[in-house]
Amino acid sequence: MDCIFCKIACGEIKADIEYQDDKIVIFHDLNPQAPVHLLAIPKDHIQSLDHINESNCNAVSHIFKHLPKIAKKFGIENGYRLVSNCGEKAGQTVNHLHFHILGGRDMRWPPG
């Protein structure tokens, strides 16, 4: 598979990793859109939100369990945004489920 996030997850491509375990990896985005901009991915390849199912949903919930710890570590526990683009028309450029963790500045609405 030629997935850049799978390659990061298995250590084939280096990334500035903040957290990892047997299910997930959380690392800095190369093109940050906020003072804090991390990406959280499952290590197993899941193409997008539309591909979450009974057999892979534990990795996704594992990401959500770690969000408060990451927010606290980066001092954004009082406000951060979590974004997951689903499909090309929504701006998903890497076909591996990922969540953008954005914080460190005021977020506006609507987002885009």
N, C-alpha and C positions, 0 to 999 in steps of 0.2 A: 504494500500500500504506500502511496506517495503523499501521505498526510503530514504536514509540518507539525501539527500538534501531537500526533502519534509519535513522531520522531523526538519531540521535546519530552514527552511522557516516558519514553524508554531511554533517554539520555543520549540519543544519537546526535541531537542538536542541542547546543548549550543555550540556557536561558537564565535570567536572573530570578531564581526560584526563592520564594518566601516560605513555602510550605509544600510538603509532599508526604504521602504515605502510600499504602498499597492500592488505594482507590482513586486518588485525585492528585493534581498538581496545581499550585497557585503561583503565578509568576508575573513579573512586570510586563506591561504592554510596551512594544517597541516604539509606538507612536502615541504617547499619552495625550489624552484629551482633558485631563484634570491633574492637579498636583499629585493625587493618588489615582493610579489607573492600573489595576491588576486584572489578570485573566484567570479564571478558575475553570479547569477542565477535568472531566473524568479520564482516567488512564485508558480505559477501554474505549474503542471508537464507537461513538454514537453520532450519527450525522447531524441531527438537529433536534429541537424540541419535539418535532413530529415523530421522532423515532424512539421516544422513551416508551418503554413497555415494562411488563412485570419482571422480566429477567434483568433489566439494567437500571431500574429506578432507584436501587439502593445507593449507587454511586452519586446520583443526583441529590438525593436527600443528604448524603454525606457532605457534599459541598455546602448545603444550606446549614448544616450543623456547625461548620467551621467559620461561617461568615462573621458571627459576633466576635470571635477571637481575632480574626484578621482586622476587623474594624477597630477593635481596641488597640491592637499592635500599632496601627497607623494613625491613631488619634482621630478617627472619623466616626466613632460610635454614636455621635449625636446627629449624624446625617450622612447618608451615602446612597448612591443609586446603583441598582443591579439591572443590567441590560443583557438580553439575549436576542439577537437577531435570528429570525427563522426564515430561511430562504433568500434567494438572490434579490427579490424585490424589496425585502426588508433590510438589505445591506449585509447579509451574511457572506463574507468573503472567504472564510475557511470552513469547509464542510465537515466540521467536528464540533459538536456541542460545546459552547463556551459561554461563560458569563463574565461580562465586564463589571468590575467593581470600581466605581468612580466616586471620589470624594475629595475633600480638602478645599472646596469652594462651594458657593451657593449654586444650587441646581435650579434651572428655570423650567417652566412648563408652558406650553407644550415643548417636548424635547426635539421634535424635528419634523 
